[in-house]
Amino acid sequence: MRKSFGKDTKKGITYKEKKEAFIPILKINILTKMVLITVSVYMAKIEFFSFILKNLRTFVPTF
């Protein structure tokens, strides 16, 4: 039985092909995490500023 270097004998897929197939999945994961972080920061900002606007009368002294 002959084994070729760098090949998965069962599937016949090289390590390079596996790596090339994995890179787009990694990019999608990174993009998804970036979008989730951006959305969570944006929502936190909206929540913070809406809280300030709701309680504006308590922050600004009345004359």
VMD Tcl script that draws the C-alpha trace (Angstrom):
set ca {
  {0.00 0.00 0.00}
  {1.42 3.34 -1.08}
  {0.92 6.51 0.92}
  {1.41 9.86 -0.72}
  {3.00 12.59 1.35}
  {0.61 15.34 2.43}
  {-2.56 13.52 1.43}
  {-5.41 12.14 3.45}
  {-5.56 8.59 2.08}
  {-9.25 8.07 2.84}
  {-10.57 11.20 1.16}
  {-7.76 12.08 -1.20}
  {-7.71 15.71 -0.02}
  {-4.40 17.46 0.44}
  {-3.59 19.56 3.48}
  {-3.44 22.64 1.25}
  {-6.97 21.99 -0.04}
  {-8.23 21.61 3.53}
  {-6.53 24.86 4.49}
  {-7.98 26.69 1.47}
  {-11.46 25.43 2.33}
  {-11.06 26.50 5.97}
  {-9.90 30.10 5.30}
  {-13.32 31.41 4.05}
  {-15.02 29.88 7.12}
  {-12.51 31.71 9.33}
  {-13.19 34.98 7.51}
  {-16.94 34.52 7.96}
  {-16.45 33.83 11.68}
  {-14.32 36.95 12.12}
  {-16.80 39.10 10.18}
  {-19.71 37.73 12.20}
  {-17.94 38.50 15.48}
  {-17.07 42.02 14.27}
  {-20.70 42.67 13.32}
  {-21.96 41.36 16.67}
  {-19.48 43.52 18.59}
  {-20.39 46.59 16.51}
  {-24.11 46.04 17.05}
  {-23.69 45.51 20.79}
  {-21.59 48.70 21.13}
  {-24.15 50.63 19.05}
  {-27.03 49.36 21.20}
  {-25.13 50.26 24.38}
  {-24.59 53.80 23.08}
  {-28.28 54.18 22.19}
  {-29.30 52.89 25.62}
  {-26.86 55.23 27.38}
  {-27.91 58.35 25.47}
  {-31.61 57.58 25.77}
  {-31.09 57.24 29.54}
  {-29.42 60.67 29.61}
  {-32.19 62.22 27.52}
  {-34.88 60.73 29.76}
  {-33.19 62.06 32.89}
  {-32.02 65.36 31.41}
  {-33.99 67.40 33.92}
  {-32.12 65.86 36.84}
  {-28.72 66.59 35.26}
  {-29.42 70.22 34.30}
  {-30.03 72.57 37.22}
  {-33.17 74.67 36.96}
  {-32.88 78.42 37.42}
}
mol new
graphics top color blue
foreach p $ca { graphics top sphere $p radius 0.5 }
foreach p [lrange $ca 0 end-1] q [lrange $ca 1 end] { graphics top cylinder $p $q radius 0.2 }
display resetview
